[in-house]
C-alpha cells in the first residue's frame, strides 16, 4: 500500500508542476489554483507514506517520480522514451526499491 501512495503522490506532483508550466508558458494564470491544490495533495500523500524518516520517504519517492515523469512524457506529451530514459528510470526505481525493502532494525 505505501508504494501506491508514492505513485499517487507522483501523479499529483507532476500534475501540479505541469499546470504551473502551462500557466507560465501560456499565460493562463488561473491554472495556479489547481496547481497549488495538486501540490498540496502531493505533500499530504507523501506524509502518509509511513516511513520513519522524511528523507528516506523522499529518496524512495525520487525513484518513483523519475519513472512517473518518463511515463508522463510518453503518455501526455507523446514523446517516446529512448533507451537512456528507460535505463535511467530503471536504475532510479531499483535504488528506490533497495531503500524501501531494506531490512531495518525495529
HUFENHU-V601723 format. One record per run of one state. SS is the DSSP state (H for helix, E for strand, C for the rest). FROM is the first residue (numbers start at 1). TO is the last residue. Records with the same first field share a line. If there is no record, write none. Layout:
BEGIN
SS->FROM-TO ; FROM-TO
END
This chain:
BEGIN
C->1-1 ; 27-30 ; 48-53 ; 76-82 ; 102-106
H->2-26 ; 31-47 ; 54-75 ; 83-101
END
